[in-house]
Amino acid sequence: MLSSITFYLTNCQKQQEGLNKQINNQISIDEKSQVMTEHVLAFKTKMEYYRNNPDLKSGGELYTADSAVLELESLLNYNFCYTGIECNKKTFEIAEITMPLDEIERINDPNLMLVYYDKVIDTIQAQMGRVDYENMKLLLVDLEQTGTDSNGDAIVSVGALIGNEGIRSLEEGVWFYGENMGLCGSGNYAPEDAASQLELRVINNVLPEPPQGGSWRYSNVVNTYIIPTQDPLTNNPDNYLDYKIFYATEAVAPITDTEKCLPMVEMSFYMNHYIDYALNYETTTNKDFKDCIIEGNPYWVPVYHIQHDYWIYVGHRYLIMEIPVINILTYID
């Protein structure tokens, strides 16, 4: 009973923190959202103009690789990325493309921006084609210049957060740490497990609901992976609450169902820390939470161990009123 009360009070505290942040940002959100929407739509108009004027070779804005990446990412998120939908499975796919630049590291042909826009779309469509989801949705696009090749051209990482749309619900119980094994003692594999339940709890606590009739869009997206063993809580690990991220290893003791099955008192413990990681990442990046992935996985090197893999995605968030989202899988030039 005590653990249930603690779980409830902690939930209320975290939800209040999220609500306070939403209220504090509400004053400036309309102005910020309007400016960002106008900026994205202006770039969208340029793309349409270049498409309608294929012989245009001058008179357009010159872009550095970084500025091109930012403009393309913002428009892709605006046009193609679903927000506010529940996903019972998610994956983050990464590929690379090359963005040729001129001698002063600029894109000097306005039409090239349209070429790169279509190239990124083709790349994402190929990424989604390799993901076996029944109700596939593109959730987030993350573009980043990661280097230059031998010709001095930009190497751009194309990241796509892809989800399988499906209803999810918060449930009490004793959950297997991961591997889609569901509730301990049920004997049934299931889409839900401790990792996915924790993921849903983090999202519900950190991501605010948009105003009625609106949805969130993102730009300047970044992500981080939290190393499970980076924050030890004890000098004498015993495979029980040794770290803020779930982790147990046979280097400490044999792993049994006692370690694999997480009761709600453990779920509450980890949930609080996982939420804190998300809030802290918002603060350090000065960006807004978009999504996260939490997976429970076994590993055998250097010894058998089980852990949660935790990725957090943030970006500059702005509000738009509901518009139809283009399904990138059916994008037609």
C-alpha positions, 0 to 999 in steps of 0.5 A, spaced: 500 500 500 505 504 501 509 503 495 502 505 491 501 511 495 508 513 493 507 511 486 501 516 486 504 522 489 510 521 485 506 521 479 502 527 481 508 531 482 511 529 476 505 531 472 505 538 476 512 539 474 510 538 467 503 542 467 507 548 470 512 548 465 506 548 460 503 554 463 510 558 464 511 557 456 504 558 454 505 566 454 510 565 448 508 559 445 503 563 440 508 568 438 513 563 437 509 558 434 507 563 429 514 565 427 516 558 426 510 556 422 511 562 417 518 560 416 517 553 415 511 555 410 516 560 406 521 555 405 515 550 403 513 555 398 521 556 395 521 548 394 514 549 390 517 555 386 524 551 384 519 545 382 515 549 378 521 552 375 526 547 373 531 551 369 532 556 375 540 557 376 540 563 380 537 568 384 535 563 390 538 563 397 545 560 398 545 555 404 550 552 408 550 545 409 548 546 416 542 551 414 540 546 409 539 541 414 535 545 418 531 547 413 529 540 410 528 537 417 523 542 419 519 542 413 520 534 413 517 534 420 512 539 418 509 535 412 510 528 414 511 527 421 505 524 426 504 527 433 500 525 438 499 518 436 500 512 441 505 507 438 506 500 441 513 499 437 518 504 435 525 504 432 530 509 430 533 508 423 539 511 420 542 512 414 547 517 410 547 521 404 552 526 401 550 533 399 555 536 394 557 543 396 561 549 392 568 552 393 565 556 398 561 551 402 555 553 399 549 550 395 549 555 389 544 552 385 537 553 388 534 547 385 539 543 389 535 544 395 529 540 392 534 535 389 536 534 397 529 534 399 527 529 395 533 525 396 532 525 404 524 523 402 527 517 398 532 515 404 526 515 409 521 511 405 527 506 404 528 506 411 521 505 413 520 499 407 525 495 412 521 496 418 516 490 419 510 494 422 503 493 420 500 500 422 507 504 420 507 512 422 513 516 421 514 520 428 520 524 427 526 526 422 533 528 425 538 530 420 545 532 422 551 534 418 556 529 421 562 530 417 565 531 410 568 527 404 574 527 401 571 532 396 569 537 401 562 535 400 557 534 406 555 527 409 548 528 412 545 523 417 538 521 416 535 519 422 527 517 422 523 515 428 518 510 426 512 507 430 507 502 429 500 505 431 497 502 436 493 503 443 497 502 449 494 503 456 498 503 463 497 497 467 499 495 474 502 488 475 509 485 476 512 486 469 518 482 465 524 487 464 523 487 457 523 482 451 516 483 450 514 477 455 509 481 458 506 480 465 510 475 470 507 469 471 502 469 465 506 465 461 504 469 455 509 473 451 505 480 449 507 487 446 507 490 453 513 489 458 516 493 464 520 497 459 514 499 454 510 501 460 516 505 463 516 508 456 509 510 456 509 513 463 515 517 461 511 520 455 505 521 459 509 525 464 513 529 460 510 531 454 504 536 455 498 535 451 497 540 445 491 545 446 485 542 443 485 543 435 492 543 435 499 539 434 506 539 436 511 540 430 519 540 431 525 543 429 533 542 431 532 535 433 537 531 437 537 525 441 541 522 446 542 515 449 543 514 457 548 509 459 545 504 464 551 504 468 553 511 468 549 513 475 551 508 480 547 508 486 551 503 491 558 501 491 556 494 493 551 492 487 547 486 488 542 486 482 537 490 485 536 498 484 544 498 483 543 504 478 538 509 475 537 505 469 535 498 470 541 493 469 543 486 472 549 482 471 551 475 472 558 478 474 555 480 480 550 474 481 546 469 477 540 472 474 533 469 476 526 471 475 527 475 481 531 480 477 527 479 471 520 481 474 519 488 476 514 489 481 510 496 481 515 499 487 521 498 482 517 500 476 516 507 480 523 507 482 525 507 475 520 511 472 522 517 477 529 517 474 527 516 467 523 522 468 528 526 471 533 524 465 528 527 460 527 533 464 534 534 465 536 533 457 530 538 456 534 543 460 541 542 458 539 542 450 534 548 452 529 544 447 523 540 448 521 533 449 518 529 443 519 522 445 523 516 447 524 509 446 525 504 452 527 497 451 529 491 455 535 487 452 539 481 454 547 482 452 552 476 453 559 480 452 563 481 456 558 477 461 551 475 461 547 482 463 540 485 462 538 492 461 534 497 459 536 501 453 534 508 453 533 514 448 531 521 449 529 525 443 528 533 444 527 539 439 524 546 438 517 545 439 512 549 436 504 549 435 500 548 429 493 547 428 491 541 425 493 540 418 493 533 414 499 529 414 502 527 408 504 519 408 511 519 406 510 512 404 505 514 398 509 521 397 509 523 390 513 527 386 
